[in-house]
Amino acid sequence: MGDPKRDDEPFLDDIESLEAEAEAAEAAEDTAGAGRAAPAEGVESELDALRAERDELKDRFMRALADAENTRKRAEKDRREAERYGSTRLARDLLPVYDNLQRAISAAREESETASTALVEGVELTLKELLNVFHRHGVEVVSPQVGDKFDPSLHEAMFEAPVPGTTAGEIIQVSADGFLLHERLLRPAQVGVSSMKDG
């Protein structure tokens, strides 16, 4: 029988050899892991760049959507205004017709004994029909009365005069009616205004 120590030596050599192989394998794995970490960092930076680009494109898309919505709203507002105020020119051109009919009626009433009643009635009917057309198209007559307060948003002062018994800013004469197209002023009423000072 041989020496027990001698019989164990090859076995111990095998264990040492296996441990060395295991250490070499771990070292190789660590090296391989380090090699894989570098590409992972590159992928992460590429992902960050793609995320930034995505966020920028999303922001641009949202701005484009907002611009499109604003453009749509502006176009809708312009369409409504064109529909509402597109007849402004025609309405302005018809205002002198109204003025002339009013003058004809006033003149006929002043000379009632010589004027033909049928003619006066015809002119009054024509004026009434013109007012109906105005009303259908949103044109309103602004008819201030003597004694009303002057309103610069509706009236145009043609002259000022100190009239006793009136206060400053009071309408003392109406030269011509004004007109509104819906809420927009077509022509201000032409008036004379008192310039009386208090006291």
C-alpha positions in Angstrom: 0.0 0.0 0.0 1.4 3.3 -0.9 1.7 6.4 1.1 -1.7 8.0 1.7 -0.3 11.5 1.0 1.1 10.5 -2.3 -2.3 9.0 -3.4 -4.0 12.4 -2.6 -1.6 14.6 -4.5 -3.1 14.1 -8.0 -6.5 14.9 -6.5 -5.3 18.1 -4.9 -3.7 19.1 -8.1 -7.0 18.6 -9.9 -8.8 20.8 -7.3 -6.2 23.6 -7.7 -6.5 23.3 -11.5 -10.3 23.5 -11.3 -10.1 26.6 -9.0 -7.6 28.2 -11.4 -10.0 27.5 -14.3 -12.9 29.0 -12.3 -10.9 32.2 -11.6 -9.9 32.4 -15.2 -13.5 32.0 -16.3 -14.7 34.7 -13.8 -12.0 37.1 -15.1 -13.0 36.4 -18.7 -16.7 37.0 -17.7 -15.8 40.3 -16.0 -13.9 41.4 -19.1 -16.8 40.4 -21.4 -19.2 42.2 -19.0 -17.1 45.3 -19.2 -17.1 45.0 -23.0 -20.9 44.8 -23.0 -21.3 47.8 -20.6 -19.7 50.1 -23.2 -22.3 49.3 -25.9 -25.1 49.6 -23.3 -23.9 53.2 -22.5 -23.9 54.0 -26.3 -27.5 52.6 -26.6 -28.6 54.7 -23.6 -27.2 57.9 -25.1 -28.9 57.1 -28.5 -32.2 56.5 -26.6 -31.8 59.9 -24.9 -31.2 61.6 -28.3 -34.3 59.8 -29.7 -36.4 60.9 -26.7 -35.3 64.5 -27.1 -36.1 64.4 -30.8 -39.5 62.8 -30.1 -40.3 65.5 -27.5 -39.3 68.3 -29.9 -41.5 66.8 -32.7 -44.4 66.4 -30.3 -44.0 70.1 -29.2 -43.9 71.2 -32.9 -47.0 69.0 -33.6 -48.9 70.6 -30.7 -48.0 74.1 -31.9 -49.1 73.2 -35.5 -52.4 71.9 -34.1 -52.9 75.2 -32.1 -52.0 77.3 -35.1 -54.5 75.3 -37.3 -57.2 75.8 -34.7 -56.5 79.5 -34.4 -56.6 79.8 -38.2 -59.9 77.9 -38.3 -61.4 80.2 -35.7 -60.2 83.4 -37.5 -61.6 82.1 -40.8 -64.9 81.4 -39.1 -65.0 84.9 -37.5 -64.1 86.5 -40.9 -66.9 84.4 -42.6 -69.4 85.5 -40.0 -68.3 89.2 -40.3 -68.5 89.1 -44.1 -72.0 87.6 -43.9 -73.0 90.2 -41.3 -71.3 93.3 -42.7 -70.8 92.4 -46.4 -73.7 94.8 -47.3 -72.1 97.8 -45.7 -71.3 99.5 -49.0 -74.7 99.0 -50.4 -76.3 100.2 -47.2 -74.2 103.4 -47.3 -75.1 104.0 -50.9 -78.8 103.8 -49.9 -78.6 106.3 -47.1 -79.0 109.4 -49.4 -82.2 107.8 -50.8 -83.6 107.8 -47.3 -82.4 111.4 -46.8 -84.1 112.6 -50.0 -87.3 110.8 -49.2 -87.4 112.4 -45.8 -86.8 115.8 -47.3 -89.5 115.3 -49.9 -92.0 114.4 -47.2 -91.0 117.4 -45.0 -91.3 119.8 -48.0 -94.7 118.3 -49.0 -96.0 118.8 -45.4 -94.9 122.4 -45.4 -96.8 123.1 -48.6 -99.7 120.8 -47.9 -102.3 122.9 -49.7 -100.4 122.7 -53.1 -98.9 119.2 -52.8 -100.7 116.2 -54.1 -101.9 114.0 -51.3 -101.4 110.9 -53.5 -97.8 111.9 -54.2 -97.1 112.4 -50.5 -98.6 109.1 -49.7 -96.6 107.4 -52.4 -93.3 108.9 -51.1 -94.2 107.9 -47.5 -94.9 104.3 -48.7 -91.6 104.2 -50.5 -89.8 105.4 -47.4 -91.6 102.8 -45.3 -90.6 100.1 -47.8 -87.0 101.3 -47.7 -87.1 101.1 -43.8 -88.4 97.5 -44.1 -85.5 96.6 -46.4 -83.1 98.2 -43.9 -84.6 96.3 -41.0 -84.3 92.9 -42.9 -80.6 93.6 -43.4 -79.8 94.8 -39.9 -79.7 98.5 -40.6 -81.2 100.6 -37.8 -82.0 104.3 -37.9 -80.5 106.4 -35.2 -83.0 109.3 -34.6 -81.9 111.6 -31.8 -84.4 114.1 -30.5 -83.9 117.7 -29.5 -83.0 117.7 -25.8 -81.2 114.3 -25.9 -77.6 114.1 -24.5 -74.9 114.2 -27.2 -73.3 110.7 -27.6 -70.0 110.9 -29.6 -70.3 107.2 -30.4 -73.6 107.8 -32.3 -73.7 111.5 -33.1 -71.5 114.0 -35.0 -71.6 117.6 -33.8 -72.0 119.8 -36.8 -72.0 123.0 -34.8 -72.2 124.3 -31.2 -74.2 127.2 -30.0 -75.1 128.8 -26.6 -78.9 128.4 -26.5 -80.6 129.7 -23.4 -82.6 127.1 -21.4 -80.3 124.3 -22.4 -77.3 122.6 -20.8 -73.8 122.0 -22.4 -73.8 118.8 -24.5 -77.6 118.8 -25.1 -78.8 118.3 -28.7 -80.5 121.5 -30.0 -81.0 120.5 -33.6 -81.0 117.3 -35.7 -79.7 117.8 -39.3 -79.7 114.1 -40.4 -80.4 110.7 -38.9 -77.6 108.2 -38.3 -77.5 104.5 -39.1 -76.2 101.3 -37.5 -75.5 98.1 -39.4 -76.1 95.6 -36.6 -74.0 97.2 -33.9 -71.5 98.9 -36.2 -71.9 102.6 -37.0 -72.6 103.3 -40.7 -73.1 107.0 -40.3 -73.4 109.2 -37.2 -76.5 111.3 -36.7 -75.6 114.9 -37.6 -76.6 117.3 -34.8 -76.2 120.7 -33.3 -75.1 120.8 -29.7 -75.5 123.4 -26.9 -72.4 125.1 -25.6 -74.1 126.8 -22.7 -71.8 127.2 -19.7 -73.2 126.5 -16.2 -73.8 129.6 -14.0 
